Amino acid sequence: MPDDLEMPPEEALAEAQRLLDADRPFHAHEVLEAVWKAAPEPERELWRGLAQVAVGVTHLRRGNARGADALLSRAADRIVPYQDAPPHGIDVEGIVRRARGLAKHPEEGPISLRLTTN
C-alpha cells in the first residue's frame, strides 16, 4: 500500500472488505489506517478501531492468540460509542460482537468479518 493512500470511506470499506475476504487482513489494516489518519476528528477513533480489528485478525492468522485478544478487545471498546449512529453503513454492532467473540474464543473459526451492513 502506498504511504499516501487516500480513499473516500465507502471505497476504503469496499477495499478493506475485499482484502479481508482474500485473507489479507494486514493489507486491510493499511487501508483502514490510511482513512483513520485522514478522518475528521469525530470519526477518527472509529477508523482506528477498525484498523485494530484487522490487525487483531492478523495476529489470529499468525497464531498469536494473546496479541489478538488484546487488539480485538481494545478495538471493540474503541468502536462501541459509534453503535447508535454508525456512519458509512459500518456494521458497528456486528463488528463489536465478532471482535469480542474472536478475542474470547479464537479457536472458533472461521475468522470472517463483515465491515458493513450492505
Buried (B, 14 or more C-beta within 10 A) or exposed (E): BEEEBEBEBEEBBBBBBEBBEEEBBBBBBBBBBBBBEBBEEEBBBBBBBBBBBBBBBBBBBEEBBEBBBBBBBBBBBBBBEBEEEBBBEBBBBBBBEBBBEBBEEBEEEEBEBBBBEE
